[in-house]
Every structure is written in structure tokens, then in C-alpha cells.
């Protein structure tokens, strides 16, 4: 994987500062609120910069244990700087090969917010999540709904793809690649989960300004590197995105509707 398609350099910090509060915080609060009462040992997959982690800690008892993992170590580094709590252990991990043995103490809950879309073998990852759960344990997982129900992201995609029609940044489609709730249900069932429930949750993303969200959209992910690689005027594109967001979603604050699917299942 080349550096332009990874969350490296300044990307994790910009991602967390400019997109975290808008796109991920509302759903982090929702997912943590679904944590079953009495959960003692929790595994978080694709923890990123710790948006969900913070709220999980707020919901857990003082003697609980939370193992927060992510494939991308620079993202974990940001989270570790912001969250210091004796109950959490940070660890780099691949969702398709979780580094926990079946004879280890199993987890009560596995949590994964907006991570499954990026995993090549989704059934394998879901089977790994089930493997490390105790019998009767809970999976809490979210994926983005279709682009049409996330209009600010949709407009970003339209602008980027129009700018690079011959070689579009295809990676941008990945976050919205699991928008079919029935496909998600089938994958969870195939992986061995039962009592699968999927809620479509609508939230409003609110940025302090259109310019702030534009910084996250353009610089807080690998898009900036791809613009530069293609010889595109990245600064001009950044300004174009900020102007579009202000015109279509308002400014100071900039508000846009969002939609995601939240899955709850039993191991």
C-alpha cells in the first residue's frame, strides 16, 4: 500500500481535529450507549483516534478492561496522546487475524465503528470477532449508509471525481461500500452471529465552519496526496470544497444530514 493511500504524516491529526467531531462523534456516542450493562471486558476494533474509545470508557466500570486496536499505528498514536486511562490497552491489530487466542479470557463485547468497510475479507473479520467473544457476547458494529443519504460526502465525491475523471480517487468509495443493510445482515449471519438487528441511524453533522470541514475532507485523508500526485492544484480544490459546503450546508456552523447502519448481534 503506497503512502498516498494510508493515514500517515499529518493526516491522522487533521482527520481527528476536523472530521472527528463532525462525522464520528455523533455515532460514537450512539454506539457507546448501546454497550450492554455489566460489560467487563471489551475489545474495540478500528479504534482510530479514539472517538468511540473515550465514550466506551465513560460507560464502563472502574475495574473494567478495554483493549483498543487499529491496523494503523499513527492513528493509535494520536489516541494515546489524548486518552490516558489505566483501563485501556492500545494494540496494533489486523481485524482479519486478531492477536487473541481462543483459550484467552473471551471478551464480553466487540465494538467496531466504521471499520469493516476497509477490511478485504469481511466474513473472515466477522468470524474473528465472533471467535474472541464469549458465548452470548455482543457485537456492536456500524457502517455508513449510501452516499445519497450523506449529502456533504456525496458532493465531495462528485467534485473530486469530476476533477480527475481519467483516474479518479477510487479509495473514496470504500467508506460507503457497505450501504446495503441486508448484505450486512447476511455477512453477520454467515459468520455465525445470531439475533442480528440493524438500525438505520440518522444524525446531523455540525462543523464549526465550512472551512473547517473542508480541511478534514481534503487534508484529513489520502485525497490530498492523490491530488498532488496527479498534478492537481490541491489548494484550489480545497477552496472549492469550502465554498461548496458553505453554499449548500451553511457556514458557522456548517450542518449536514448523515445516515449509518448500526448492527447488534449475539455470538
C-alpha positions in Angstrom: 0.0 0.0 0.0 1.5 3.3 -1.1 1.9 6.3 1.3 -0.7 8.3 -0.6 -3.4 5.7 0.3 -2.5 5.4 4.0 -3.3 7.6 7.0 0.3 8.8 7.7 2.1 12.0 8.3 -0.2 14.9 9.3 -3.4 13.0 8.1 -4.3 11.4 11.5 -4.2 14.7 13.4 -6.2 16.6 10.7 -8.6 13.7 10.5 -9.2 13.7 14.2 -9.4 17.5 14.5 -11.6 18.4 11.5 -13.7 15.3 10.7 -13.8 13.6 14.1 -16.3 15.9 15.8 -18.5 16.2 12.8 -18.7 12.7 11.3 -17.7 10.3 14.0 -18.5 11.8 17.4 -22.4 11.6 17.0 -22.1 7.9 16.1 -19.5 7.2 18.8 -22.0 8.4 21.4 -24.7 6.3 19.9 -22.6 3.2 19.8 -21.3 3.5 23.3 -24.8 4.0 24.6 -25.6 0.5 23.3 -23.0 -1.2 25.4 -24.7 -3.9 27.5 -24.9 -3.2 31.2 -22.3 -5.0 33.2 -19.8 -5.4 30.3 -16.4 -6.1 31.9 -14.1 -6.9 29.1 -14.4 -5.0 25.8 -12.5 -5.2 22.5 -12.6 -2.2 20.1 -11.5 -2.8 16.5 -10.6 0.1 14.2 -10.4 2.4 17.1 -8.7 5.1 15.0 -8.0 8.2 17.1 -10.2 7.1 20.0 -13.6 8.7 19.4 -15.5 5.6 20.4 -12.9 4.6 23.0 -13.5 7.7 25.0 -17.2 7.1 25.3 -16.8 3.4 26.0 -14.6 4.3 28.9 -17.3 6.6 30.1 -19.8 3.7 30.1 -17.5 1.1 31.7 -17.0 0.4 35.4 -13.8 1.5 37.1 -12.4 -2.1 37.1 -13.4 -3.0 33.5 -10.8 -3.6 30.8 -10.9 -2.2 27.3 -8.5 -3.3 24.5 -8.5 -0.7 21.7 -6.9 -1.8 18.4 -6.3 -0.4 15.0 -4.3 -1.6 12.0 -2.8 1.9 11.5 -0.3 2.7 14.3 -0.2 6.5 13.6 -3.9 6.7 14.4 -3.3 4.9 17.7 -0.5 7.3 18.5 -3.0 10.2 18.3 -5.5 8.3 20.5 -2.8 7.5 23.1 -1.9 11.2 23.4 -5.5 12.2 24.1 -6.6 9.3 26.3 -4.8 8.2 29.4 -6.7 5.7 31.4 -5.5 2.6 33.2 -8.5 0.6 31.9 -7.4 0.8 28.3 -4.7 -1.1 26.5 -3.7 0.0 23.0 -2.6 -2.5 20.4 -2.0 -2.7 16.7 -4.1 -5.4 15.2 -5.5 -6.7 11.9 -9.2 -7.4 12.1 -8.7 -10.5 9.9 -6.2 -12.0 12.3 -6.9 -10.8 15.8 -4.0 -11.5 18.1 -6.1 -13.2 20.8 -6.1 -17.0 21.3 -9.2 -18.9 21.8 -8.0 -20.1 25.3 -7.6 -16.5 26.4 -10.3 -14.9 28.5 -13.0 -14.0 25.9 -14.5 -10.6 25.5 -18.0 -9.6 26.6 -18.4 -7.1 23.7 -16.6 -6.4 20.4 -17.1 -2.8 19.1 -16.2 -1.7 15.6 -17.3 1.8 14.3 -16.8 2.4 10.6 -14.0 -0.1 10.2 -15.5 -3.2 8.4 -15.7 -1.4 5.0 -11.9 -1.2 4.8 -11.3 -4.9 5.5 -10.7 -7.0 2.4 -12.3 -10.3 3.7 -15.3 -9.1 5.7 -16.7 -12.6 6.6 -13.2 -13.6 7.9 -13.1 -10.4 10.1 -16.6 -11.0 11.4 -15.7 -14.7 12.2 -12.6 -13.4 14.1 -14.9 -11.0 16.1 -17.1 -13.9 17.0 -14.2 -16.2 17.9 -12.9 -13.8 20.5 -16.3 -13.2 22.1 -17.7 -15.3 24.9 -20.8 -17.4 24.1 -23.7 -14.9 24.3 -21.4 -11.9 23.9 -22.4 -8.9 21.9 -21.1 -7.4 18.6 -21.7 -3.6 18.1 -20.8 -2.5 14.6 -21.5 0.4 12.3 -21.1 1.2 8.6 -22.1 4.2 6.6 -25.4 4.2 4.7 -25.4 5.1 1.0 -23.8 8.3 -0.3 -27.2 9.8 -1.2 -28.1 9.9 2.5 -24.8 11.5 3.4 -25.0 14.6 1.1 -21.9 16.5 2.2 -19.8 13.5 1.5 -21.6 12.9 -1.8 -20.9 16.4 -3.0 -17.2 16.0 -2.1 -17.1 12.8 -4.2 -18.8 14.5 -7.1 -16.2 17.3 -7.1 -13.2 15.0 -6.8 -14.3 12.6 -9.4 -15.2 15.4 -11.9 -11.7 16.8 -11.3 -10.0 13.5 -12.1 -12.3 11.7 -14.5 -9.5 9.7 -16.1 -8.0 8.4 -12.9 -10.5 9.0 -10.0 -9.6 8.5 -6.4 -11.4 5.2 -6.1 -10.5 4.7 -2.5 -13.0 7.4 -1.6 -15.9 5.0 -2.4 -14.7 2.5 0.2 -16.3 4.1 3.3 -19.7 3.8 1.6 -19.3 0.4 0.1 -21.4 -1.5 2.6 -24.6 0.6 2.5 -26.9 -2.4 1.9 -28.2 -3.4 5.3 -29.4 -6.8 4.0 -25.9 -7.7 2.8 -24.5 -6.7 6.2 -27.1 -8.9 7.9 -26.2 -11.8 5.6 -22.5 -11.4 6.3 -23.0 -11.4 10.1 -25.2 -14.5 9.8 -22.7 -16.3 7.6 -20.0 -15.5 10.2 -22.1 -17.3 12.9 -23.9 -14.5 14.7 -27.5 -14.7 15.8 -30.2 -12.2 16.8 -28.9 -9.8 14.2 -30.5 -6.4 14.4 -29.7 -3.4 12.2 -30.9 0.1 12.9 -30.5 2.9 10.4 -29.5 5.9 12.5 -29.8 9.4 11.1 -27.7 12.2 12.7 -26.7 15.8 11.8 -23.0 16.5 11.4 -22.2 20.0 12.6 -18.8 21.7 11.9 -17.8 25.0 13.4 -17.4 26.3 9.8 -17.4 25.1 6.2 -13.7 25.8 6.0 -13.0 23.6 9.0 -14.9 20.7 7.5 -13.3 21.2 4.1 -9.9 20.9 5.8 -10.9 17.4 7.1 -12.5 16.4 3.8 -9.5 17.3 1.7 -6.5 17.0 4.0 -7.6 14.6 6.7 -7.5 11.6 4.4 -5.3 10.3 1.5 -7.1 12.6 -1.0 -4.6 15.4 -0.7 -1.8 13.1 -1.7 -3.7 11.9 -4.7 -4.4 15.4 -5.8 -0.7 16.3 -5.6 0.4 13.1 -7.3 -1.9 13.9 -10.3 -0.6 17.5 -10.6 -3.9 19.0 -9.5 -4.0 22.4 -7.8 -4.8 21.0 -4.3 -5.1 24.4 -2.7 -7.7 25.5 -5.3 -9.7 22.3 -4.8 -9.6 22.8 -1.0 -11.1 26.3 -1.6 -13.7 24.9 -4.0 -14.9 22.4 -1.4 -15.1 25.0 1.3 -17.2 27.3 -0.9 -19.5 24.4 -1.9 -20.0 23.4 1.8 -20.8 27.0 2.8 -23.3 27.4 -0.1 -25.1 24.1 0.3 -24.9 23.4 4.0 -24.3 26.8 5.7 -21.4 28.3 7.5 -20.6 28.9 11.1 -21.9 26.3 11.7 -22.0 24.1 8.7 -24.7 21.4 9.1 -25.4 18.3 7.0 -27.5 15.2 7.5 -25.8 11.8 7.9 -27.0 8.2 7.9 -25.4 5.0 9.1 -26.4 1.4 9.8 -25.7 0.1 13.3 -25.7 -3.7 13.8 -26.2 -5.5 17.1 -25.6 -9.3 17.2 -25.0 -12.1 19.6 -22.2 -14.6 19.4 
